[in-house]
Amino acid sequence: MSYRILGAGPSGLAAAITLAKAGHAVDVYERRGDCGARFGGDLQGIENWSTSLDALEELRAAGIAVDFHCAPISHAIQTNGVRDSSLSFARPGLYLVKRGAAHDTLDQSLKRQALAAGARLHFRESIDPERADIVATGPRGRKIFAIDRGVVFDTDAPDCAVVLMDDRAAPKGYAYLLVSGGYGCLATMLFEDFPSIHERLAYTRRLLESRYGVTVRNPRPVGGVGHFTLRAEFKKGSALHVGEAAGLQDFLWGFGIRSAIRSGVGAAGCVLEGRDWQAHADAQFSSALRASVVNRFLFENLRHGRYAVLMTLFKLGGPHALLRAISRLNPLHRVLFPAARAYTRRRYPQIEI
């Protein structure tokens, strides 16, 4: 059999690796000139709390080698710009990976693995989504709920992970400072007032660089957008939709790499086994999507005292246990979901809830 995949991001390449390793001919079409070309070397996180299975073990079990820059984060600092609080995870809370076209990025690793499995990659080419077997394109512009802007840089600063909750840096969002092996990323993520992003980033840089004594050398701009929908479009016609093309992104923090890869592997598995991808994807992802709507509702409405309540919850509850508990629908989510959905429809009219 021969399969066509539209999009060479993590979800599309994960699907290509799975299908090609099963002995099928696979053609991947990517409108950009290379895998990861829309990123500039960002440091991003693969979350490691949504299941009991470690994220890297999940990748290996799916036949994906972990041969890219991947730094475990077991300790972090949360701050509101005035008060710091240290957090410790029972196991790595997330894994930092690089995105982009450099050799050690997640994107280039998946590209090499897809090619080694026998997939054919067609850069600067596209096909009609209706002709694709799997659609793995990126976020759809009209459904963007957040943007982030920042810089990557070289530094002598020690490894760290800092999360800043401060409405002057990111109203109802967050900013962050990540350093791994002399490579840093500092950014702010906005959920409103997008035109102020450059002003917010400048404030964030001044605060975080001075507060943590970070020297920034050779800064390069990076940025991205967040796409979310509760009406996830896992299948349209005969094409299976995966990753951000299906709206798979966490509405609270914006994490999406793990679900993207999981969806690519899952869709390919359904193709190989003749299973219903829509039903499989609904069962695997819909609970987490609904939970994240409630989580964002709570985050935006528990900001009093410069996020002191939220900081206390993460400190006393244990960050890993708390994140695990809220990653799937629980009784509190079910009670609050109607109110959270109504709030979200008013606050984010551009997305489908």
Secondary structure per residue as TSV (DSSP state, phi and psi in degrees):
chain	resnum	aa	ss	phi	psi
A	1	M	-	360.0	152.0
A	2	S	E	-120.4	136.1
A	3	Y	E	-128.0	146.3
A	4	R	E	-116.1	129.8
A	5	I	E	-120.1	130.8
A	6	L	E	-103.1	109.8
A	7	G	-	112.6	127.0
A	8	A	-	-114.6	44.0
A	9	G	S	-88.5	-171.0
A	10	P	H	-57.0	-40.7
A	11	S	H	-69.0	-43.8
A	12	G	H	-66.0	-41.4
A	13	L	H	-70.5	-35.2
A	14	A	H	-62.8	-40.5
A	15	A	H	-65.5	-41.1
A	16	A	H	-63.8	-43.2
A	17	I	H	-60.5	-45.3
A	18	T	H	-63.3	-45.9
A	19	L	H	-69.8	-41.7
A	20	A	H	-67.7	-38.6
A	21	K	H	-66.0	-22.7
A	22	A	T	-83.9	2.7
A	23	G	T	95.7	12.4
A	24	H	-	-99.5	153.5
A	25	A	E	-76.9	130.9
A	26	V	E	-132.5	128.8
A	27	D	E	-117.3	125.2
A	28	V	E	-112.1	127.7
A	29	Y	E	-110.2	127.3
A	30	E	E	-132.6	122.0
A	31	R	S	-72.1	-20.3
A	32	R	S	-86.7	175.1
A	33	G	S	-82.7	-9.3
A	34	D	S	-166.3	165.5
A	35	C	T	-70.6	134.1
A	36	G	T	80.4	8.5
A	37	A	T	-65.9	-21.1
A	38	R	T	-81.9	-3.5
A	39	F	-	-110.2	155.3
A	40	G	S	-114.5	26.7
A	41	G	S	99.9	18.2
A	42	D	-	-53.7	148.1
A	43	L	E	-93.3	122.4
A	44	Q	E	-126.6	165.6
A	45	G	E	-112.1	138.3
A	46	I	E	-96.8	111.7
A	47	E	E	-65.1	149.2
A	48	N	-	-132.8	37.5
A	49	W	-	-127.4	-12.5
A	50	S	S	-74.2	-20.8
A	51	T	S	-137.8	167.9
A	52	S	S	-74.6	-18.6
A	53	L	S	-81.3	128.3
A	54	D	-	-59.1	140.8
A	55	A	H	-59.1	-39.6
A	56	L	H	-70.6	-34.7
A	57	E	H	-66.9	-34.4
A	58	E	H	-63.5	-41.4
A	59	L	H	-62.6	-47.5
A	60	R	H	-63.4	-39.0
A	61	A	H	-63.5	-27.1
A	62	A	T	-86.1	1.8
A	63	G	T	85.5	19.6
A	64	I	-	-107.9	121.6
A	65	A	-	-77.0	143.6
A	66	V	-	-98.7	78.5
A	67	D	-	-118.0	31.0
A	68	F	S	-120.6	166.4
A	69	H	-	-57.3	122.9
A	70	C	E	-151.6	104.8
A	71	A	E	-110.4	121.9
A	72	P	E	-73.0	140.6
A	73	I	E	-113.3	110.7
A	74	S	-	-109.8	-13.1
A	75	H	E	-135.2	144.9
A	76	A	E	-148.8	166.1
A	77	I	E	-120.2	129.1
A	78	Q	E	-106.0	139.0
A	79	T	E	-146.0	151.8
A	80	N	-	-108.7	14.2
A	81	G	S	91.7	-11.7
A	82	V	S	-120.4	-42.8
A	83	R	-	-124.6	135.3
A	84	D	E	-103.3	151.4
A	85	S	E	-144.1	127.8
A	86	S	E	-85.3	145.5
A	87	L	E	-124.6	139.1
A	88	S	E	-125.0	134.8
A	89	F	-	-99.7	145.0
A	90	A	S	-64.9	-29.6
A	91	R	S	-144.6	172.6
A	92	P	-	-48.1	126.2
A	93	G	S	-74.7	-30.9
A	94	L	E	-160.2	167.5
A	95	Y	E	-117.9	126.2
A	96	L	E	-82.2	130.1
A	97	V	E	-129.2	154.3
A	98	K	E	-91.7	144.8
A	99	R	-	-117.7	144.5
A	100	G	S	136.2	-161.3
A	101	A	S	-102.6	5.2
A	102	A	S	-72.7	161.3
A	103	H	T	-61.0	-36.3
A	104	D	T	-94.1	15.1
A	105	T	S	-84.1	160.0
A	106	L	H	-58.4	-42.3
A	107	D	H	-62.1	-45.2
A	108	Q	H	-72.4	-31.7
A	109	S	H	-62.9	-47.3
A	110	L	H	-64.2	-35.5
A	111	K	H	-61.3	-48.1
A	112	R	H	-61.3	-40.7
A	113	Q	H	-68.1	-37.3
A	114	A	H	-65.5	-43.9
A	115	L	H	-64.3	-41.9
A	116	A	H	-63.9	-30.6
A	117	A	H	-78.2	-12.3
A	118	G	T	110.4	2.0
A	119	A	-	-71.5	149.0
A	120	R	E	-104.8	127.6
A	121	L	E	-107.6	128.9
A	122	H	E	-115.1	101.2
A	123	F	E	-86.4	152.4
A	124	R	T	55.2	34.0
A	125	E	-	-134.4	151.6
A	126	S	-	-144.0	165.2
A	127	I	-	-136.0	161.2
A	128	D	-	-61.6	131.3
A	129	P	G	-52.8	-29.2
A	130	E	G	-70.2	-17.7
A	131	R	G	-92.9	-6.6
A	132	A	-	-87.3	148.3
A	133	D	S	-82.6	-35.7
A	134	I	E	-133.3	128.0
A	135	V	E	-103.7	119.4
A	136	A	-	-132.3	39.3
A	137	T	-	-75.8	171.9
A	138	G	-	-82.7	-160.2
A	139	P	-	-62.8	145.2
A	140	R	-	-90.0	125.7
A	141	G	G	-53.2	-41.5
A	142	R	G	-70.8	-11.8
A	143	K	G	-110.8	20.7
A	144	I	E	-71.7	130.5
A	145	F	E	-111.9	-12.0
A	146	A	E	-156.0	154.2
A	147	I	E	-131.9	151.4
A	148	D	E	-132.8	147.3
A	149	R	E	-137.1	145.4
A	150	G	E	-171.4	-161.5
A	151	V	E	-137.3	147.3
A	152	V	E	-106.8	153.2
A	153	F	E	-160.7	165.8
A	154	D	E	-96.3	147.1
A	155	T	-	-159.0	157.3
A	156	D	-	-95.9	0.9
A	157	A	S	-64.9	148.7
A	158	P	-	-69.0	160.4
A	159	D	-	-57.1	139.4
A	160	C	E	-161.5	162.6
A	161	A	E	-139.6	113.4
A	162	V	E	-121.5	130.2
A	163	V	E	-113.2	124.0
A	164	L	E	-107.4	122.3
A	165	M	-	-112.5	102.0
A	166	D	-	-155.0	119.1
A	167	D	T	-65.7	-17.0
A	168	R	T	-75.4	-27.3
A	169	A	T	-88.1	-39.7
A	170	A	S	-158.5	89.8
A	171	P	T	-59.7	122.0
A	172	K	T	61.4	15.5
A	173	G	S	-127.4	-143.6
A	174	Y	E	-159.6	162.6
A	175	A	E	-125.8	166.6
A	176	Y	E	-154.8	154.3
A	177	L	E	-127.7	122.0
A	178	L	E	-126.7	132.3
A	179	V	E	-131.7	130.7
A	180	S	E	-143.9	111.3
A	181	G	T	60.0	41.1
A	182	G	T	81.4	7.8
A	183	Y	E	-121.5	128.7
A	184	G	E	-124.3	159.8
A	185	C	E	-142.8	127.4
A	186	L	E	-128.9	127.4
A	187	A	E	-155.0	164.1
A	188	T	E	-126.5	143.8
A	189	M	E	-120.2	118.1
A	190	L	E	-102.0	140.6
A	191	F	S	-111.5	3.6
A	192	E	S	-163.5	169.7
A	193	D	-	54.4	48.5
A	194	F	G	-54.7	-37.6
A	195	P	G	-59.8	-18.8
A	196	S	G	-88.6	9.6
A	197	I	H	-57.8	-39.4
A	198	H	H	-70.1	-39.1
A	199	E	H	-64.4	-42.2
A	200	R	H	-64.5	-41.2
A	201	L	H	-65.5	-40.9
A	202	A	H	-60.3	-43.5
A	203	Y	H	-62.3	-44.4
A	204	T	H	-60.1	-44.4
A	205	R	H	-62.0	-46.6
A	206	R	H	-59.4	-44.5
A	207	L	H	-67.6	-52.0
A	208	L	H	-71.9	-39.3
A	209	E	H	-64.4	-42.4
A	210	S	H	-76.0	-38.3
A	211	R	H	-68.0	-34.3
A	212	Y	T	-114.5	11.8
A	213	G	T	59.3	39.3
A	214	V	-	-92.1	126.4
A	215	T	-	-93.0	123.7
A	216	V	-	-102.3	119.4
A	217	R	E	-119.0	139.9
A	218	N	E	53.9	55.4
A	219	P	E	-69.5	140.1
A	220	R	E	-128.7	136.6
A	221	P	E	-72.5	145.2
A	222	V	E	-139.8	166.5
A	223	G	E	177.9	170.6
A	224	G	E	-168.3	-175.3
A	225	V	E	-135.9	161.4
A	226	G	E	-115.0	138.3
A	227	H	E	-126.9	132.3
A	228	F	-	-146.9	146.6
A	229	T	-	-156.0	145.2
A	230	L	S	-85.4	-15.1
A	231	R	S	-96.1	59.6
A	232	A	-	-57.1	129.4
A	233	E	-	-98.7	80.6
A	234	F	-	-78.2	-19.1
A	235	K	E	-148.8	132.6
A	236	K	E	-136.5	111.8
A	237	G	T	67.3	-127.8
A	238	S	T	-97.5	-4.1
A	239	A	E	-86.8	134.7
A	240	L	E	-91.8	132.9
A	241	H	E	-104.5	137.2
A	242	V	-	-136.3	165.9
A	243	G	G	59.4	-144.5
A	244	E	G	-66.4	-23.6
A	245	A	G	-62.7	-25.7
A	246	A	G	-96.0	-2.5
A	247	G	T	87.5	19.7
A	248	L	-	-84.5	94.0
A	249	Q	S	-154.8	142.4
A	250	D	-	-68.8	129.5
A	251	F	T	-80.6	-15.6
A	252	L	T	-81.9	-58.8
A	253	W	T	-106.5	-20.2
A	254	G	-	93.5	8.7
A	255	F	-	-66.5	144.1
A	256	G	-	-156.7	-7.9
A	257	I	H	-64.9	-46.0
A	258	R	H	-64.5	-44.8
A	259	S	H	-68.1	-31.2
A	260	A	H	-63.7	-50.1
A	261	I	H	-65.2	-42.1
A	262	R	H	-60.1	-39.7
A	263	S	H	-70.4	-37.3
A	264	G	H	-63.9	-45.5
A	265	V	H	-63.6	-42.6
A	266	G	H	-64.9	-43.5
A	267	A	H	-63.9	-42.6
A	268	A	H	-62.3	-40.0
A	269	G	H	-62.1	-39.6
A	270	C	H	-65.3	-38.0
A	271	V	H	-61.7	-46.9
A	272	L	H	-67.4	-33.8
A	273	E	H	-101.2	0.5
A	274	G	T	69.2	29.1
A	275	R	-	-95.3	162.1
A	276	D	-	-80.7	108.4
A	277	W	H	-65.7	-39.3
A	278	Q	H	-58.0	-48.2
A	279	A	H	-66.3	-42.1
A	280	H	H	-63.6	-45.0
A	281	A	H	-68.2	-40.2
A	282	D	H	-57.1	-45.6
A	283	A	H	-66.3	-33.9
A	284	Q	H	-85.4	-33.4
A	285	F	H	-116.7	-24.8
A	286	S	H	-63.2	-37.2
A	287	S	H	-61.2	-44.8
A	288	A	H	-66.5	-37.6
A	289	L	H	-63.6	-45.6
A	290	R	H	-64.6	-41.1
A	291	A	H	-61.5	-38.3
A	292	S	H	-69.0	-25.6
A	293	V	H	-65.0	-44.4
A	294	V	H	-66.5	-40.5
A	295	N	H	-60.9	-42.8
A	296	R	H	-67.7	-39.4
A	297	F	H	-56.5	-46.9
A	298	L	H	-66.6	-42.7
A	299	F	H	-58.6	-45.2
A	300	E	H	-73.0	-20.8
A	301	N	H	-107.7	5.9
A	302	L	-	-121.3	38.6
A	303	R	-	-93.1	3.2
A	304	H	H	-62.7	149.6
A	305	G	H	66.4	38.0
A	306	R	H	55.1	48.4
A	307	Y	H	65.2	21.0
A	308	A	H	-62.6	-38.3
A	309	V	H	-62.6	-47.1
A	310	L	H	-64.3	-41.7
A	311	M	H	-61.7	-39.2
A	312	T	H	-66.9	-40.9
A	313	L	H	-60.8	-44.8
A	314	F	H	-68.7	-33.6
A	315	K	H	-72.9	-49.3
A	316	L	H	-78.6	-35.1
A	317	G	H	-79.0	-15.8
A	318	G	-	82.8	118.7
A	319	P	H	-61.2	-40.1
A	320	H	H	-69.2	-45.4
A	321	A	H	-64.0	-41.4
A	322	L	H	-67.0	-45.2
A	323	L	H	-64.2	-38.4
A	324	R	H	-62.7	-42.2
A	325	A	H	-65.7	-34.1
A	326	I	H	-94.9	0.8
A	327	S	S	-79.2	-13.4
A	328	R	S	-132.5	157.5
A	329	L	-	-57.7	127.0
A	330	N	-	-121.1	176.0
A	331	P	H	-55.2	-38.8
A	332	L	H	-63.9	-42.4
A	333	H	H	-56.3	-45.5
A	334	R	H	-63.4	-38.1
A	335	V	H	-67.7	-41.4
A	336	L	H	-86.7	-13.5
A	337	F	H	-57.6	-45.0
A	338	P	H	-57.1	-43.9
A	339	A	H	-67.0	-40.1
A	340	A	H	-65.1	-40.5
A	341	R	H	-65.5	-43.8
A	342	A	H	-62.7	-41.9
A	343	Y	H	-61.1	-45.1
A	344	T	H	-66.5	-37.7
A	345	R	H	-62.0	-36.8
A	346	R	H	-73.9	-41.5
A	347	R	H	-78.6	-35.0
A	348	Y	-	-125.5	69.9
A	349	P	T	-66.0	-15.2
A	350	Q	T	-78.2	-14.4
A	351	I	S	-109.0	160.8
A	352	E	-	-96.2	112.7
A	353	I	-	-117.7	360.0
